[in-house]
Amino acid sequence: MDMRFKSELASMPDLRHRLRRLRWFRVTFRSHARLIASTYGLHFEIDDLKLTRAFLDWVDAIDAKKAFARVDRADFVIFAAGLVLRELIRQEPAKATARGLQPATGAEAEMAEIVEFWPEGFLYTNFCVAAIAAVYEQEFNESPAVDKCADDLRTWWSYRENAAEMPSYAVAFLDRFLGAEPNWLLPDDARSRPAMVEALRLPSGANLTNRQ
């Protein structure tokens, strides 16, 4: 993953709540698209209508599941980002219109094959990973570890194929990229997430309402 955008996001006060405002969401997504485009020699066209629809559908989904933030806030941050990713893949607001990648070196070279293979998917996923890392830095004073499978083109082949068939698989793949245990059967069901299942076994989770 390309984590340079994380620093820009982390500099925004109260990022978690700002990203739930349409204007901030659109601004940060476009800023991230410009960074990825300039780094890898791409050009993205962004459909504002589709981006807005993805945002609104995400907010609706989060509002229906926000009670789980009280169970395991750190896991809920990842889950919420997974739902963003699901909606971005479903709505497809970005389209790469130039694919001549610039010569890359170092960490950029490692990602170039993945970007060339699926530029839109990389944009969506990297945006979500950077947002998670920035929120973790602000709220938990730590950064989630990115698993080495996130740099494996073979994993991205599977990711693209499965997400095209069922966008909710994006939630599971994001979990995998961050080293969490994916829920392949019900990837976008908060109650079925391994971390939530474990937390709900504890007395602190006993008062959670059954709202999903």
JOTAHU-V246746 format. One line per field, one symbol per residue. phi: phi as a letter, one per 30 degrees, with the letter a starting at -180 (. if undefined). psi: psi as a letter, one per 20 degrees, with the letter a starting at -180 (. if undefined). Layout:
# JOTAHU-V246746
phi=???
psi=???
This chain:
# JOTAHU-V246746
phi=.ccddedddddddheedddccedddddddddddddddddcicbccccdddddddddddddddedbdeddddaddddeddddddededddddhdcbdcbbdddecbhddddcedddddbddddedddeddddeddddddcbhabddcddddccedddededdddddbeddeddddeddcidddcddbdccedcdeddedddddedcdcddcdb
psi=qojhighgghioqlgghhijpgghggghghgghhggghgjkrppppohghggggghhggggghijihihigngghhgggghhhggghghghmiqpoipjnqqpqrchhhhigggghgmhghgggghggghgghggggghilrpqppqhiijohhhhggggghhhgohihhgghggghjjroqnhgmhkoghipghggghiiqhhjhjprkp.
